[in-house]
Amino acid sequence: MTPPLETVRTSQRRVACDGAQDIPGGAALGHPRVYLEIDEHGYVDCGYCDRRFILIGGPADGVDQSTLPDIAEGGER
């Protein structure tokens, strides 16, 4: 399993992703804005861009990300 392309540590369980947060030109170069919910695993992956959001202090914080399966909201666990 390979690590996600980008990880974002957050203190919020509900996050938004548009795929262009750090890209000059903004959302026009990203994907539709989606709202994701971090569950008991402590992380969630965006289904569009594979950006991983990790809950600070959660079970996935500080873990080698390449050892964790992909978990997109509503996906298989």
N, C-alpha and C positions, 0 to 999 in steps of 0.2 A: 504494500500500500504506500502511496506517495503522500507527502504532506500537502495541505491545501495551498493554492497559489498565494493567498494572502490571509493573514489572521488579524483580527481586531479584538482587543480586550475591551470589555465594557462592563459597567456596573449595573446596567439595565437588562431585565429579562426580555423586554420587547424592543426590537431593533428594526431599523429601516435600511434597506440596501437599494441603491439605484445603479450600482456598478461603476459609478464615475465620481465617487466622493473626492478622490485626489487627482482627477484628470483635468487639466486645463480645458475649458470648453463645456464642462459640466455634464448634466444628464443627457444632453443630445448625443453624447458618445457612449453612453452606458446602456442600461436596459430599463424596462418599466420599474417604477418603485414598488418594492414588495416589503411587507412587514412580517417579521419572523419572530417566533417565540422560543426562547431558550428553555428547555425542559430539564428534567432531573439529571440528564447526562452532562449538563453544564456547558453545552455548545450547540450551535446549529449552523448548517451550511446553506448558503444561498443557492437555490436551484438554477439560477441563471449564470452566475459568474464564479461559483465555487468559493467565494470569500467565506471564511469561517469566523463566526462571532463566538467568543469565549467569555463566559461569565467570570469576572474577577473573584477569586476566592472559591469558585465552584470546583467540582470534581475533575474538570478537564484543564484547569489552570495550572500551568507548570509541568504538564504531562507532554511527553514526546508526541506531537500531533500526527506523526506518520503511523503511530500504532492505533489510532482511533478510526473507526469506520465513518464513512460519509453519512451524516444525518441531516437530510433536508426536512423542513417542516412538513409533516404529513407523510413522510416516507417510511420505509421499513426500518426497523431498529434491530 
